[in-house]
Amino acid sequence: MATQTLPHVALFDKCRDFTKVHEIRAAGLYPYFKPISESEDTVVVIEGKKRLMLGSNNYLGLTHHPKVLEAASRALHRYGSGCTGSRFLNGTLDLHQQLEAALAEFVGKEDCLVFSTGYNANLGLISALVGKDDVVYLDKLDHASIVDGAKMSYGTTSRFNHGSLAQLDRKMAPDAAAGRGMMIIVDGVYSMEGDIADVAGLSALARKHGAALAIDDAHSLGVLGPNGDGTAAHFGMTDDVDIIAGTFSKSLASIGGFVASTSNVIDYLRHHCRPLIFTASLPPSNTAGVLAALQVMQQEPERRDSLWANTRRLQEGFRNLGFDIGPTETPIVPVLVGTLETTFLFWRKLFDAGVFSNPVVPPAVPPAQCRLRTSLMATHTFDQIDFALETFAKIGRELRVI
């Protein structure tokens, strides 16, 4: 395609000035939008070479499970490739309702609503419930979908330092005294740190000030809880969390999202939630695949055991080598590198050596805390984990990260 010149209008100035990405590409260090041409679960083919996938959220390794693939294929041929309409009108299938019932039971709530993406679930949940006189409180490390849902609402957004319940308490007190409607919403597992929300502390503050408590279990479902049923269940506090949201794009091996709560809350969302009403519904094959993955998750608890065995091996390996992996408590294992330049160079050397990881740089993290985010699957072998550790160690010493 021939190069096209932007017209000289002020709106495009930011685009013309955005040159950093060209410099990174020219240096051969650009790490994003790498097309995968083939996937074999823990191994993918990129640029014609097999590489160990250490950057996926496929925690239980279900994307290639035969029951998931079979269910998706059956639904594709029974219902077609898409619903061509929103849930509100012509886009609700019996599969959607079956999945909602199954998820509500699984996470211990009365009712559930399925969305086309996990991102939309958080957008819809917050923007529909937080009105112009209300306040929503966000942990500063909450996912972008939570931040954007708060922006989309007509309420006030108040952010507190990561994990600082004392600061949250101080912020909530005057709003409670004024009788404002309030919601606290946090990640169950933080996607860049791997640590777990303090549900007990958050619940105590919610009850003290008369606020609703919502947990986004995107990285918790299938990972935490006695049955993989999430953060609240992990702490034995399901009844103390008012709303549980989540995504299907991680442990459930597909795409989509959900919100679970009381029937009153869910019915309100069904009729007031713009990201649900004005978005085409989750395709049949994805919906059926999620239903099957949810069943496999419960029928094969040994997968979660394998995931945690792999997590312990990688975490202990990194720490023994001298890497800083922060406060992680989960299969999300960030390796702190330092500067952006060193992080991109570390990523490239890993990539060339056959290990795929995710570089995380500003604005997602502070400039001096750039990192390589790794994550485990139940289907990784110990040999693959040891290969990754050996590769990280060699490059870490070469770049003087360790």
C-alpha positions as CSV (number, residue, x, y, z in Angstrom):
1,M,0.0,0.0,0.0
2,A,1.3,3.5,-0.9
3,T,2.2,5.8,1.9
4,Q,-0.6,8.3,2.6
5,T,-0.1,11.7,4.0
6,L,-2.3,13.0,6.8
7,P,-4.1,16.3,6.1
8,H,-2.8,19.3,8.1
9,V,-5.5,19.4,10.8
10,A,-4.8,19.8,14.5
11,L,-6.6,16.6,15.4
12,F,-3.8,14.6,13.7
13,D,-0.9,16.3,15.3
14,K,-0.7,13.7,18.0
15,C,-0.5,11.0,15.3
16,R,2.3,12.7,13.4
17,D,4.2,13.2,16.7
18,F,3.9,9.6,17.7
19,T,7.3,8.4,16.5
20,K,8.6,6.2,19.4
21,V,7.0,3.1,18.0
22,H,8.9,3.6,14.7
23,E,12.1,3.9,16.5
24,I,11.5,0.6,18.5
25,R,10.5,-1.2,15.3
26,A,13.7,0.1,13.5
27,A,15.7,-1.3,16.4
28,G,14.0,-4.7,16.0
29,L,12.6,-4.6,19.6
30,Y,8.9,-4.1,18.9
31,P,7.1,-6.8,21.0
32,Y,3.4,-6.2,20.2
33,F,0.9,-7.7,17.7
34,K,3.0,-10.7,17.0
35,P,0.9,-13.0,14.8
36,I,0.6,-16.6,15.9
37,S,0.2,-18.9,13.0
38,E,-0.3,-22.1,15.0
39,S,-1.0,-23.1,18.6
40,E,-0.3,-26.3,20.4
41,D,-1.5,-25.2,23.8
42,T,1.8,-24.4,25.6
43,V,3.7,-24.0,22.4
44,V,2.9,-21.5,19.6
45,V,4.4,-20.9,16.2
46,I,5.4,-17.3,15.5
47,E,7.5,-16.2,12.5
48,G,7.8,-19.9,11.5
49,K,9.4,-20.9,14.8
50,K,8.0,-22.8,17.8
51,R,8.1,-20.8,21.0
52,L,7.2,-21.7,24.6
53,M,4.1,-19.6,25.5
54,L,4.7,-18.1,28.9
55,G,2.4,-15.1,28.4
56,S,-1.1,-16.5,28.1
57,N,-4.0,-16.3,30.5
58,N,-5.1,-19.8,29.5
59,Y,-4.6,-20.9,33.1
60,L,-6.3,-24.3,33.0
61,G,-5.1,-25.1,29.5
62,L,-8.6,-25.6,28.2
63,T,-8.4,-23.9,24.8
64,H,-7.5,-27.2,23.1
65,H,-9.6,-29.5,25.4
66,P,-11.6,-31.9,23.1
67,K,-14.9,-31.3,25.1
68,V,-14.6,-27.6,24.6
69,L,-13.8,-27.8,20.9
70,E,-16.6,-30.4,20.3
71,A,-19.2,-28.2,22.1
72,A,-18.2,-25.1,20.2
73,S,-18.4,-27.0,16.9
74,R,-21.8,-28.4,17.6
75,A,-23.2,-25.0,18.5
76,L,-21.7,-23.5,15.4
77,H,-23.6,-25.9,13.2
78,R,-26.8,-25.7,15.2
79,Y,-27.1,-21.9,15.7
80,G,-24.8,-20.5,13.0
81,S,-21.8,-18.3,13.3
82,G,-23.4,-15.4,15.2
83,C,-26.6,-14.0,16.7
84,T,-26.7,-10.8,14.6
85,G,-28.4,-8.8,17.4
86,S,-28.2,-7.8,21.0
87,R,-29.3,-9.8,24.0
88,F,-32.1,-7.3,24.5
89,L,-33.7,-8.0,21.1
90,N,-33.1,-11.1,18.9
91,G,-29.7,-12.2,20.3
92,T,-30.6,-14.3,23.3
93,L,-30.1,-18.0,22.9
94,D,-31.1,-20.8,25.3
95,L,-27.3,-21.4,25.6
96,H,-26.9,-17.9,27.1
97,Q,-29.5,-18.6,29.7
98,Q,-28.0,-22.0,30.5
99,L,-24.6,-20.4,30.9
100,E,-26.1,-17.7,33.2
101,A,-27.7,-20.3,35.4
102,A,-24.6,-22.4,35.6
103,L,-22.4,-19.4,36.4
104,A,-24.7,-18.1,39.1
105,E,-24.7,-21.4,40.8
106,F,-21.0,-21.8,40.4
107,V,-20.1,-18.4,42.0
108,G,-22.9,-18.6,44.6
109,K,-25.1,-15.8,43.4
110,E,-28.8,-15.7,42.7
111,D,-28.7,-14.6,39.1
112,C,-26.2,-13.8,36.3
113,L,-25.9,-11.8,33.1
114,V,-23.6,-12.8,30.2
115,F,-21.8,-10.1,28.1
116,S,-19.9,-10.2,24.8
117,T,-16.6,-9.4,26.5
118,G,-15.3,-9.1,30.1
119,Y,-14.5,-5.5,29.3
120,N,-18.1,-4.8,28.5
121,A,-19.2,-6.5,31.7
122,N,-17.3,-4.0,33.8
123,L,-18.3,-1.1,31.6
124,G,-22.0,-2.1,31.9
125,L,-21.9,-3.0,35.6
126,I,-20.4,0.3,36.8
127,S,-22.0,2.7,34.3
128,A,-25.5,1.4,34.9
129,L,-25.3,1.3,38.7
130,V,-23.3,4.4,39.5
131,G,-25.5,7.4,39.0
132,K,-24.8,11.2,39.1
133,D,-25.0,11.5,42.9
134,D,-23.1,8.3,43.6
135,V,-19.4,7.5,44.1
136,V,-17.3,4.6,42.9
137,Y,-14.0,3.8,44.6
138,L,-11.2,2.2,42.6
139,D,-7.9,0.7,43.6
140,K,-5.2,2.5,41.6
141,L,-4.1,-0.9,40.1
142,D,-7.6,-1.8,38.9
143,H,-8.0,-3.0,35.3
144,A,-8.6,-0.5,32.6
145,S,-12.1,-1.8,32.0
146,I,-13.0,-0.8,35.6
147,V,-11.4,2.6,35.2
148,D,-13.3,3.1,31.9
149,G,-16.6,1.9,33.4
150,A,-16.2,4.6,36.1
151,K,-15.5,7.2,33.5
152,M,-18.6,6.2,31.5
153,S,-20.8,6.5,34.6
154,Y,-22.3,9.8,35.7
155,G,-21.0,9.4,39.2
156,T,-17.8,10.6,41.0
157,T,-14.7,8.4,40.8
158,S,-12.4,8.2,43.8
159,R,-9.1,6.2,43.6
160,F,-7.1,4.9,46.5
161,N,-3.5,3.7,46.7
162,H,-3.1,0.0,45.9
163,G,-4.3,-2.0,48.9
164,S,-4.6,1.1,51.2
165,L,-7.7,0.4,53.2
166,A,-6.9,3.2,55.6
167,Q,-6.9,5.7,52.7
168,L,-10.1,4.2,51.4
169,D,-11.8,4.5,54.8
170,R,-10.9,8.2,55.0
171,K,-12.2,8.8,51.5
172,M,-15.5,7.0,52.1
173,A,-16.4,8.6,55.5
174,P,-17.6,12.0,54.2
175,D,-19.5,10.5,51.3
176,A,-21.3,8.1,53.7
177,A,-22.1,11.0,56.0
178,A,-23.7,12.8,53.0
179,G,-25.8,9.7,52.2
180,R,-24.3,9.1,48.8
181,G,-24.7,5.8,47.0
182,M,-21.3,4.1,47.0
183,M,-19.6,1.2,45.3
184,I,-16.1,-0.3,45.9
185,I,-14.9,-2.3,42.9
186,V,-11.5,-4.0,42.7
187,D,-9.7,-6.8,40.9
188,G,-9.7,-10.1,42.8
189,V,-6.2,-10.8,41.4
190,Y,-4.2,-7.8,40.1
191,S,-3.1,-8.5,36.5
192,M,0.3,-6.9,36.6
193,E,1.3,-7.7,40.2
194,G,-0.3,-11.1,40.8
195,D,-1.4,-10.3,44.3
196,I,-4.8,-10.9,45.8
197,A,-7.4,-8.3,47.1
198,D,-8.0,-8.1,50.8
199,V,-11.7,-9.1,50.6
200,A,-12.1,-9.2,54.4
201,G,-10.9,-5.7,54.8
202,L,-12.8,-4.4,51.8
203,S,-16.0,-6.0,53.0
204,A,-15.6,-4.5,56.5
205,L,-15.4,-1.0,55.0
206,A,-18.3,-1.6,52.6
207,R,-20.5,-2.6,55.6
208,K,-19.2,0.2,57.8
209,H,-20.1,2.9,55.2
210,G,-23.1,1.3,53.5
211,A,-21.4,0.6,50.2
212,A,-21.7,-2.2,47.6
213,L,-18.7,-4.4,47.1
214,A,-17.9,-5.7,43.6
215,I,-15.0,-8.0,42.7
216,D,-13.7,-8.6,39.2
217,D,-12.6,-12.2,39.1
218,A,-11.1,-12.1,35.6
219,H,-7.8,-13.7,36.8
220,S,-9.3,-15.5,39.8
221,L,-11.9,-17.8,38.2
222,G,-10.5,-21.3,37.8
223,V,-7.4,-20.2,39.9
224,L,-8.6,-19.3,43.4
225,G,-11.3,-20.8,45.6
226,P,-11.9,-24.4,46.7
227,N,-13.5,-25.2,43.3
228,G,-11.9,-22.5,41.2
229,D,-14.9,-20.4,42.1
230,G,-13.0,-17.2,42.7
231,T,-11.6,-14.7,45.2
232,A,-14.7,-14.4,47.5
233,A,-14.9,-18.2,47.8
234,H,-11.1,-18.3,48.4
235,F,-11.7,-16.4,51.6
236,G,-15.0,-18.1,52.4
237,M,-16.8,-14.7,51.9
238,T,-19.1,-15.3,48.9
239,D,-22.1,-13.8,50.8
240,D,-20.0,-10.7,51.8
241,V,-19.4,-9.7,48.2
242,D,-22.4,-8.1,46.5
243,I,-21.4,-8.4,42.9
244,I,-18.9,-10.8,41.2
245,A,-17.8,-10.0,37.6
246,G,-15.5,-12.0,35.4
247,T,-14.3,-12.9,31.9
248,F,-14.3,-16.0,29.7
249,S,-11.0,-15.2,28.0
250,K,-8.8,-16.7,30.6
251,S,-9.5,-20.0,32.5
252,L,-12.7,-20.5,30.5
253,A,-10.8,-20.5,27.2
254,S,-13.0,-18.3,25.1
255,I,-14.2,-14.7,25.0
256,G,-17.1,-12.9,26.9
257,G,-17.9,-11.9,30.4
258,F,-20.5,-12.0,33.2
259,V,-21.9,-10.2,36.2
260,A,-23.5,-12.2,39.0
261,S,-25.5,-10.8,41.9
262,T,-29.0,-10.8,43.3
263,S,-31.9,-11.1,40.9
264,N,-32.9,-7.5,41.5
265,V,-29.5,-6.2,40.5
266,I,-29.2,-8.4,37.5
267,D,-32.7,-7.5,36.3
268,Y,-31.9,-3.8,36.6
269,L,-28.8,-4.3,34.5
270,R,-30.7,-6.2,31.9
271,H,-32.8,-3.1,31.3
272,H,-30.3,-0.3,31.9
273,C,-27.0,-1.5,30.8
274,R,-25.9,0.1,27.5
275,P,-22.9,-2.2,26.7
276,L,-25.4,-5.1,26.9
277,I,-28.3,-3.5,25.1
278,F,-26.3,-2.0,22.2
279,T,-23.8,-4.8,21.6
280,A,-24.3,-8.0,19.6
281,S,-24.5,-11.0,21.9
282,L,-21.9,-13.6,22.5
283,P,-21.7,-16.0,19.5
284,P,-23.1,-19.5,19.9
285,S,-19.8,-21.4,19.5
286,N,-18.2,-19.2,22.2
287,T,-21.1,-19.6,24.6
288,A,-21.2,-23.4,24.2
289,G,-17.4,-23.6,24.6
290,V,-17.6,-21.6,27.9
291,L,-20.3,-24.0,29.2
292,A,-18.2,-27.0,28.4
293,A,-15.1,-25.3,29.9
294,L,-17.0,-24.6,33.1
295,Q,-18.0,-28.3,33.3
296,V,-14.4,-29.5,32.7
297,M,-13.1,-27.1,35.3
298,Q,-15.4,-28.8,37.9
299,Q,-14.8,-32.4,36.6
300,E,-11.0,-32.1,36.4
301,P,-9.8,-30.4,39.6
302,E,-6.4,-31.9,39.0
303,R,-5.8,-29.2,36.5
304,R,-5.9,-26.6,39.2
305,D,-3.5,-28.7,41.2
306,S,-1.1,-28.8,38.3
307,L,-1.4,-25.0,37.8
308,W,-0.4,-24.4,41.4
309,A,2.5,-26.9,41.2
310,N,3.8,-25.1,38.1
311,T,3.3,-21.7,39.8
312,R,5.3,-22.7,42.8
313,R,8.1,-24.1,40.6
314,L,8.4,-20.9,38.5
315,Q,8.1,-18.5,41.5
316,E,10.7,-20.4,43.5
317,G,13.0,-20.7,40.5
318,F,12.9,-17.0,39.8
319,R,13.5,-16.1,43.4
320,N,16.4,-18.5,43.7
321,L,18.0,-17.0,40.7
322,G,17.8,-13.5,42.2
323,F,15.0,-12.1,40.1
324,D,12.6,-9.6,41.7
325,I,9.0,-10.9,41.2
326,G,7.3,-8.6,43.6
327,P,4.4,-9.6,45.9
328,T,2.8,-12.2,43.5
329,E,0.7,-14.9,45.1
330,T,-0.7,-16.4,41.9
331,P,0.2,-17.8,38.5
332,I,0.8,-14.3,37.3
333,V,4.6,-13.9,37.8
334,P,6.0,-10.5,36.9
335,V,9.8,-10.3,36.5
336,L,10.9,-6.7,37.3
337,V,13.6,-5.6,34.9
338,G,13.9,-1.8,35.2
339,T,14.1,0.6,32.3
340,L,12.0,0.4,29.1
341,E,15.0,-0.1,26.9
342,T,16.4,-3.1,29.0
343,T,12.9,-4.6,29.2
344,F,12.4,-4.6,25.4
345,L,15.9,-5.9,24.9
346,F,15.3,-8.7,27.4
347,W,12.0,-9.5,25.7
348,R,13.7,-9.8,22.3
349,K,16.5,-12.1,23.5
350,L,13.9,-14.3,25.2
351,F,11.8,-14.3,22.0
352,D,14.8,-15.3,19.9
353,A,15.7,-18.0,22.4
354,G,12.2,-19.5,22.1
355,V,10.3,-18.0,25.1
356,F,7.3,-15.7,24.6
357,S,6.6,-13.3,27.5
358,N,4.7,-10.0,27.8
359,P,6.7,-6.7,28.3
360,V,4.8,-4.3,30.5
361,V,5.9,-0.6,30.3
362,P,4.5,2.9,31.0
363,P,1.8,4.0,31.4
364,A,0.8,0.5,32.7
365,V,3.6,0.7,35.3
366,P,6.0,3.4,36.5
367,P,9.0,4.1,34.3
368,A,11.5,2.4,36.6
369,Q,9.3,-0.6,37.2
370,C,9.1,-2.1,33.7
371,R,8.7,-5.8,33.7
372,L,8.2,-9.0,31.8
373,R,4.9,-10.6,32.8
374,T,4.8,-14.4,32.7
375,S,1.9,-16.6,33.5
376,L,1.5,-20.3,34.0
377,M,-0.9,-22.9,32.5
378,A,-1.9,-26.2,34.1
379,T,-0.5,-27.9,31.0
380,H,3.0,-26.6,31.2
381,T,5.5,-29.3,32.0
382,F,8.3,-29.0,34.5
383,D,10.8,-29.4,31.7
384,Q,9.2,-26.4,30.0
385,I,9.4,-24.3,33.2
386,D,13.0,-25.3,33.7
387,F,13.8,-24.3,30.2
388,A,12.2,-20.9,30.7
389,L,14.2,-20.5,34.0
390,E,17.5,-21.4,32.3
391,T,16.8,-19.0,29.5
392,F,15.8,-16.2,31.8
393,A,18.9,-16.8,34.0
394,K,21.3,-16.6,31.0
395,I,19.8,-13.4,29.6
396,G,19.3,-11.9,33.1
397,R,23.0,-12.3,33.8
398,E,24.0,-11.0,30.4
399,L,21.9,-7.8,30.9
400,R,22.9,-7.5,34.5
401,V,19.4,-7.7,35.7
402,I,20.6,-10.4,38.2
